[in-house]
Amino acid sequence: MADSRNKGAAFERDIVKRLNNFFEAQGVDVHCKRNLDQYQAKNLCDITIPGYAIECKAYKDGWWFQKAWWEQVCTAAGNDIPALVWKFNNKPIRVTLPMSVFSPSYADLEGVFVISFDDWLEMLAKDWIPNQKAA
């Protein structure tokens, strides 16, 4: 159990570092950090950035995210957009997002889509960053 907790924490730190490097490169004054309160209370996400609740999962074996992971981040998100960032050993980092992020016309759909972490950063640069700079 301790090994899996350490692996999860290391993955969260890696995602925070990647996000903060991305924000700095984009010239956005957003700094994220791990939500350490998640260990003290239920239904809290691992990382937050304005408008997003991020849950990170890192596992040794597998090919696809688990429905329970998605349900966990949706519960923790509240009014924010849930983002499930996950990976398995020797596989790329992926991000699961609600269809409404892809297109507002899909807001009533309960489906999700999965993209690479780099594609999610591109999506943030295009759609999220301009709103942060305007705020």
C-alpha positions as a Markdown table, in Angstrom:
| # | Residue | x | y | z |
|---|---|---|---|---|
| 1 | Met | 0.0 | 0.0 | 0.0 |
| 2 | Ala | 2.8 | 2.4 | 0.9 |
| 3 | Asp | 4.5 | 1.8 | -2.5 |
| 4 | Ser | 1.3 | 2.6 | -4.4 |
| 5 | Arg | 0.8 | 5.7 | -2.3 |
| 6 | Asn | 4.4 | 6.8 | -3.0 |
| 7 | Lys | 3.9 | 6.1 | -6.7 |
| 8 | Gly | 0.7 | 8.1 | -6.8 |
| 9 | Ala | 2.3 | 11.0 | -5.0 |
| 10 | Ala | 5.3 | 11.0 | -7.3 |
| 11 | Phe | 2.9 | 11.0 | -10.3 |
| 12 | Glu | 1.0 | 14.0 | -8.8 |
| 13 | Arg | 4.2 | 15.9 | -8.3 |
| 14 | Asp | 5.2 | 15.2 | -11.9 |
| 15 | Ile | 1.9 | 16.5 | -13.2 |
| 16 | Val | 2.1 | 19.6 | -11.0 |
| 17 | Lys | 5.6 | 20.3 | -12.4 |
| 18 | Arg | 4.5 | 19.8 | -16.0 |
| 19 | Leu | 1.5 | 22.0 | -15.5 |
| 20 | Asn | 3.5 | 24.8 | -13.8 |
| 21 | Asn | 6.2 | 24.6 | -16.5 |
| 22 | Phe | 3.4 | 24.9 | -19.1 |
| 23 | Phe | 1.8 | 27.9 | -17.4 |
| 24 | Glu | 5.1 | 29.7 | -17.0 |
| 25 | Ala | 5.9 | 29.1 | -20.7 |
| 26 | Gln | 2.5 | 30.5 | -21.6 |
| 27 | Gly | 3.0 | 33.6 | -19.5 |
| 28 | Val | 0.0 | 32.8 | -17.2 |
| 29 | Asp | 0.1 | 33.6 | -13.5 |
| 30 | Val | -1.3 | 30.3 | -12.4 |
| 31 | His | 0.6 | 28.0 | -10.0 |
| 32 | Cys | -0.8 | 24.7 | -9.1 |
| 33 | Lys | 0.1 | 22.4 | -6.3 |
| 34 | Arg | -0.9 | 19.1 | -4.8 |
| 35 | Asn | -4.0 | 19.2 | -2.6 |
| 36 | Leu | -2.6 | 17.6 | 0.5 |
| 37 | Asp | -6.0 | 17.9 | 2.2 |
| 38 | Gln | -7.1 | 15.0 | 0.1 |
| 39 | Tyr | -5.5 | 12.7 | 2.7 |
| 40 | Gln | -7.6 | 14.2 | 5.5 |
| 41 | Ala | -11.0 | 14.5 | 3.9 |
| 42 | Lys | -13.2 | 12.6 | 1.4 |
| 43 | Asn | -14.2 | 13.8 | -2.1 |
| 44 | Leu | -11.2 | 16.1 | -2.8 |
| 45 | Cys | -9.2 | 16.1 | -6.0 |
| 46 | Asp | -5.5 | 15.8 | -6.2 |
| 47 | Ile | -4.7 | 19.1 | -8.0 |
| 48 | Thr | -6.8 | 22.2 | -8.8 |
| 49 | Ile | -6.4 | 24.9 | -11.3 |
| 50 | Pro | -9.1 | 27.6 | -11.9 |
| 51 | Gly | -12.1 | 25.8 | -13.4 |
| 52 | Tyr | -10.6 | 22.3 | -13.2 |
| 53 | Ala | -10.5 | 19.5 | -10.7 |
| 54 | Ile | -7.7 | 17.0 | -11.5 |
| 55 | Glu | -7.4 | 13.5 | -10.3 |
| 56 | Cys | -4.2 | 11.6 | -11.0 |
| 57 | Lys | -3.8 | 7.8 | -11.2 |
| 58 | Ala | -0.6 | 5.8 | -11.9 |
| 59 | Tyr | -0.7 | 2.1 | -12.1 |
| 60 | Lys | 1.8 | -0.6 | -13.1 |
| 61 | Asp | -0.5 | -2.6 | -15.4 |
| 62 | Gly | -3.5 | -1.8 | -17.6 |
| 63 | Trp | -4.7 | -0.3 | -20.8 |
| 64 | Trp | -7.7 | 1.9 | -19.9 |
| 65 | Phe | -9.0 | 4.0 | -17.1 |
| 66 | Gln | -11.4 | 2.6 | -14.6 |
| 67 | Lys | -15.0 | 3.9 | -14.3 |
| 68 | Ala | -14.5 | 4.3 | -10.5 |
| 69 | Trp | -11.6 | 6.8 | -11.2 |
| 70 | Trp | -13.9 | 8.9 | -13.4 |
| 71 | Glu | -16.7 | 8.8 | -10.8 |
| 72 | Gln | -14.2 | 9.8 | -8.1 |
| 73 | Val | -13.1 | 13.0 | -10.0 |
| 74 | Cys | -16.6 | 13.9 | -11.0 |
| 75 | Thr | -17.7 | 13.7 | -7.3 |
| 76 | Ala | -14.7 | 15.9 | -6.3 |
| 77 | Ala | -15.1 | 18.4 | -9.1 |
| 78 | Gly | -18.3 | 20.1 | -7.9 |
| 79 | Asn | -18.8 | 23.0 | -10.4 |
| 80 | Asp | -15.3 | 22.6 | -11.9 |
| 81 | Ile | -14.5 | 20.5 | -15.0 |
| 82 | Pro | -13.3 | 17.0 | -14.0 |
| 83 | Ala | -10.0 | 15.9 | -15.5 |
| 84 | Leu | -8.7 | 12.4 | -14.9 |
| 85 | Val | -5.0 | 12.3 | -15.6 |
| 86 | Trp | -3.8 | 8.7 | -15.8 |
| 87 | Lys | -1.0 | 6.4 | -16.9 |
| 88 | Phe | 0.3 | 2.9 | -16.7 |
| 89 | Asn | 4.0 | 1.9 | -16.7 |
| 90 | Asn | 5.6 | 2.4 | -20.1 |
| 91 | Lys | 2.5 | 4.0 | -21.6 |
| 92 | Pro | 1.8 | 7.6 | -22.3 |
| 93 | Ile | 0.0 | 9.9 | -20.0 |
| 94 | Arg | -3.7 | 10.3 | -20.9 |
| 95 | Val | -6.5 | 12.7 | -19.8 |
| 96 | Thr | -10.2 | 11.8 | -19.6 |
| 97 | Leu | -12.5 | 14.8 | -19.9 |
| 98 | Pro | -16.3 | 15.3 | -20.2 |
| 99 | Met | -17.6 | 15.7 | -23.8 |
| 100 | Ser | -18.8 | 19.2 | -22.9 |
| 101 | Val | -15.2 | 20.3 | -22.9 |
| 102 | Phe | -14.8 | 19.2 | -26.5 |
| 103 | Ser | -17.9 | 21.0 | -27.6 |
| 104 | Pro | -20.6 | 22.9 | -25.6 |
| 105 | Ser | -23.2 | 21.3 | -27.9 |
| 106 | Tyr | -22.3 | 18.0 | -26.1 |
| 107 | Ala | -23.1 | 19.4 | -22.7 |
| 108 | Asp | -26.1 | 17.1 | -22.2 |
| 109 | Leu | -24.1 | 14.0 | -23.0 |
| 110 | Glu | -22.7 | 11.9 | -20.2 |
| 111 | Gly | -19.9 | 10.6 | -22.4 |
| 112 | Val | -16.2 | 11.3 | -22.1 |
| 113 | Phe | -13.2 | 11.5 | -24.4 |
| 114 | Val | -9.6 | 10.6 | -23.9 |
| 115 | Ile | -6.6 | 12.5 | -25.2 |
| 116 | Ser | -2.9 | 12.6 | -24.6 |
| 117 | Phe | -1.6 | 14.9 | -21.9 |
| 118 | Asp | 0.2 | 17.0 | -24.5 |
| 119 | Asp | -3.0 | 17.4 | -26.5 |
| 120 | Trp | -4.8 | 18.5 | -23.3 |
| 121 | Leu | -2.1 | 21.2 | -22.8 |
| 122 | Glu | -2.7 | 22.3 | -26.4 |
| 123 | Met | -6.4 | 22.5 | -25.7 |
| 124 | Leu | -5.7 | 24.5 | -22.5 |
| 125 | Ala | -3.5 | 26.9 | -24.5 |
| 126 | Lys | -6.2 | 27.4 | -27.1 |
| 127 | Asp | -9.3 | 27.6 | -24.9 |
| 128 | Trp | -8.4 | 28.0 | -21.2 |
| 129 | Ile | -5.3 | 30.3 | -21.3 |
| 130 | Pro | -7.0 | 33.2 | -23.0 |
| 131 | Asn | -9.6 | 33.3 | -20.3 |
| 132 | Gln | -6.9 | 33.3 | -17.6 |
| 133 | Lys | -5.0 | 36.1 | -19.2 |
| 134 | Ala | -8.3 | 38.2 | -19.4 |
| 135 | Ala | -9.1 | 37.6 | -15.8 |
